[in-house]
Amino acid sequence: MLHSGAAAVTPGIRSTTDAAIAAEAEHSPHNYHPLPVVVSTGEGAWVTDVEGRRYLDCLAAYSAVNFGHSHPRLVAAAKAQLDRVTLTSRAFHNDQLGVFVTELAALAGKDMVLPMNTGAEAVESGIKVARAWGYRVKGVASGEANIVVMAGNFHGRTTTIVGFSDDPDAYNDFGPFGPGFRTVPYGDVGAIAAAIDENTVAVLVEPIQGEAGVIVPPADFLPGVRELCTRERVLMIADEIQSGLGRTGATFACDLVGVVPDLYLLGKALGGGIVPVSAVVGDADILGVLRPGQHGSTFGGNPLAAAVGTEVVRMLAGGEPQERARMLGARLHERLGALVGDGIVAVRGAGLWVGIDIDPALGTGREFCERLMARGILAKDTHGQTVRLAPPIVVDEADLDWAVDELAAVLSEVSDR
């Protein structure tokens, strides 16, 4: 594989990079702090910038590009649908939606699929469904429903969702926020049990907390939540927007511990890195509480998104992406684990999803990402000291080894300062 730096940089092209970054800085709100690279093309696990320099993408758009950039099956599905019809709204039926929801429901072992667009929309939809179920099925008094959520959670950026975040960057200056959420420590079944009362309609949980730093809970946590929710007649809602669809070496991260939630919240990879597609997936006795006119989206379930989503589901149905993530993930974790104590404090994760805690004495996570970028690897930091790696599942084993070698070189370089 031709690694980063092999392509010559044409004199004068640097101004193109500078101009693109300057245009964003001048005309876009500063709600992101991206690394100073301007991506122009992508294929598989690699992207190329406007200078012709290649980078191994170890973020995969926060798992939205699980199957790699420009995957031929997904691109073909999108192109074929572009020539037919792309949007009808849900005022009419289209010939792609029925296929999509049928095959996704089968993949998840559920009855129904509520399609939306973004992950945050899936979370908002899950909250609405849980509340409606609580009032119409469980018999909770009107306006009294509550949902138990986890400390350290990240479920999106809408005002409802940031209202139950404990990250000041997420919620400061965006209130007031609505009531109805109770926060407990992640990984503590006892705390969840103590927070549940007769008005609790759901427990909302990430099987692995991504934004928090790829935090993996104790092995008995999700099974304990499942047992508790069943006993207390409370819905278990699993936010698998980042952890789902092959990333962890299984179709869903819940599969790793043999747990089936009442509702799956899906997104990111469901759109194949081409279009935004999300979904709430559950059985008819829960999703069936929605009635005409009570929830919807102009673009949700559009035929273009459905066509791409169907191809994603078919790729997953064979199990090959999941097995590849499991096998490559085992190698990645083994190699990174060998670096613990040499500038790395801890390594966590599952499959091709890793959180690496950097020794504060050596620098911040952001600084390490900048150093990795200079070596041709794109990664993302979170919470100060953690570097996240989540390469596309199609990444070559040799490229994965090279990325770890480059990280080791950065650690050695910084330690020798």
BELPEZI-V957894 format. One record per backbone hydrogen bond with DSSP energy under -0.5 kcal/mol. NH is the residue of the N-H (numbers start at 0). CO is the residue of the C=O. If there is no record, write none. Layout:
<<NH | CO> <NH | CO>>
//
This chain:
<<2 | 0> <5 | 2> <9 | 7> <12 | 9> <14 | 11> <15 | 12> <16 | 12> <17 | 13> <18 | 14> <19 | 15> <20 | 16> <21 | 17> <22 | 18> <23 | 19> <24 | 20> <25 | 21> <26 | 22> <27 | 23> <30 | 28> <36 | 34> <38 | 36> <39 | 47> <40 | 47> <42 | 45> <43 | 68> <45 | 42> <46 | 54> <47 | 40> <48 | 52> <49 | 37> <51 | 48> <54 | 46> <55 | 375> <56 | 44> <56 | 54> <57 | 55> <57 | 377> <62 | 58> <63 | 59> <63 | 60> <64 | 59> <65 | 62> <67 | 64> <68 | 43> <70 | 67> <74 | 70> <75 | 71> <76 | 72> <77 | 73> <78 | 74> <79 | 75> <80 | 76> <81 | 77> <82 | 78> <83 | 80> <84 | 80> <91 | 88> <97 | 93> <99 | 95> <100 | 96> <101 | 97> <102 | 98> <103 | 99> <104 | 100> <105 | 101> <106 | 102> <107 | 103> <108 | 104> <109 | 104> <111 | 281> <113 | 279> <114 | 112> <115 | 277> <121 | 117> <122 | 118> <123 | 119> <124 | 120> <125 | 121> <126 | 122> <127 | 123> <128 | 124> <129 | 125> <130 | 126> <131 | 127> <132 | 128> <133 | 129> <134 | 130> <135 | 131> <136 | 132> <137 | 132> <138 | 133> <139 | 133> <143 | 140> <145 | 198> <146 | 179> <147 | 201> <148 | 181> <150 | 183> <152 | 149> <161 | 157> <162 | 158> <163 | 160> <164 | 161> <167 | 165> <169 | 166> <170 | 166> <171 | 167> <173 | 170> <181 | 146> <183 | 148> <187 | 184> <188 | 186> <191 | 187> <192 | 188> <193 | 189> <194 | 190> <195 | 191> <199 | 196> <200 | 145> <201 | 145> <202 | 234> <203 | 147> <204 | 202> <204 | 236> <206 | 204> <208 | 214> <209 | 207> <212 | 209> <213 | 208> <213 | 209> <214 | 208> <215 | 213> <216 | 206> <216 | 214> <220 | 217> <221 | 217> <223 | 219> <224 | 220> <225 | 221> <226 | 222> <227 | 223> <228 | 224> <229 | 225> <230 | 226> <231 | 227> <232 | 228> <232 | 229> <233 | 228> <234 | 200> <236 | 202> <236 | 234> <237 | 235> <237 | 262> <238 | 204> <238 | 236> <239 | 237> <239 | 264> <243 | 239> <244 | 250> <245 | 249> <245 | 250> <246 | 243> <247 | 242> <248 | 245> <254 | 251> <255 | 252> <256 | 253> <257 | 254> <258 | 253> <260 | 258> <261 | 235> <262 | 235> <263 | 280> <264 | 237> <265 | 263> <265 | 278> <268 | 240> <269 | 266> <270 | 267> <271 | 268> <272 | 267> <273 | 270> <274 | 270> <277 | 115> <278 | 265> <279 | 113> <280 | 263> <280 | 278> <281 | 111> <282 | 261> <285 | 282> <286 | 282> <287 | 283> <288 | 285> <289 | 286> <293 | 290> <300 | 115> <301 | 298> <303 | 85> <305 | 301> <306 | 302> <307 | 303> <308 | 304> <309 | 305> <310 | 306> <311 | 307> <312 | 308> <313 | 309> <314 | 310> <315 | 311> <316 | 312> <317 | 313> <318 | 315> <320 | 314> <322 | 318> <323 | 319> <324 | 320> <325 | 321> <326 | 322> <327 | 323> <328 | 324> <329 | 325> <330 | 326> <331 | 327> <332 | 328> <333 | 329> <334 | 330> <335 | 331> <336 | 332> <337 | 333> <338 | 335> <339 | 336> <340 | 343> <341 | 338> <343 | 338> <344 | 356> <345 | 356> <347 | 354> <349 | 352> <351 | 246> <352 | 350> <353 | 388> <354 | 347> <355 | 386> <356 | 345> <356 | 354> <357 | 355> <357 | 384> <358 | 342> <361 | 358> <362 | 358> <362 | 359> <364 | 383> <365 | 383> <367 | 363> <368 | 364> <369 | 365> <370 | 366> <371 | 367> <372 | 368> <373 | 369> <374 | 370> <374 | 371> <375 | 372> <376 | 371> <377 | 55> <378 | 376> <379 | 387> <381 | 385> <384 | 382> <385 | 381> <386 | 355> <387 | 379> <388 | 353> <389 | 57> <391 | 56> <392 | 65> <393 | 65> <394 | 391> <399 | 395> <400 | 396> <401 | 397> <402 | 398> <403 | 399> <404 | 400> <405 | 401> <406 | 402> <407 | 403> <408 | 404> <409 | 405> <410 | 406> <411 | 407> <412 | 408> <413 | 409> <414 | 410> <415 | 411> <416 | 413>>
//
